[in-house]
Amino acid sequence: MFIFLVLTLLIASISADELSDCKCQEGFTPQKDEIDGVNCHGVVLKSILPCNIVFKPDCECGDDATSVVQDSSGTWCGRFTDGKEDKRWECENREDWDAFYLKHPEEKPKSPN
């Protein structure tokens, strides 16, 4: 009986640690699944996401932009003509990106040396 009690407490503490380690985006709460372990479950929408996903802000661009470019140097507004890049510039919501990089410095693109 003692071994059963110890194993039960061990399993409960592991589950609690997994649940407390799970960080979810706004609108999601961490919940333990019977099959997949701990995931983020939507509060309003019925959707499931893995824990600890970092969502980057949307890149807002003016009417001159034809696309949003994402590469190793970052996320940019871009204008393309006939499949060739004419110009790229910073996202117009720079404050959102600055705040994001302050919160998640590991996501900031590395400067080329």
HELIX and SHEET records of a PDB file:
HELIX    1   1 PHE A    2  ASP A   21  1                                  20    
HELIX    2   2 ARG A   94  LYS A  103  1                                  10    
HELIX    3   3 PRO A  105  GLU A  107  5                                   3    
SHEET    1   A 3 PHE A  28  ASP A  33  0                                        
SHEET    2   A 3 GLY A  37  GLY A  42 -1                                        
SHEET    3   A 3 ILE A  48  LEU A  49 -1                                        
SHEET    1   B 3 SER A  67  ASP A  71  0                                        
SHEET    2   B 3 GLY A  74  THR A  81 -1                                        
SHEET    3   B 3 LYS A  84  GLU A  90 -1                                        
END                                                                             
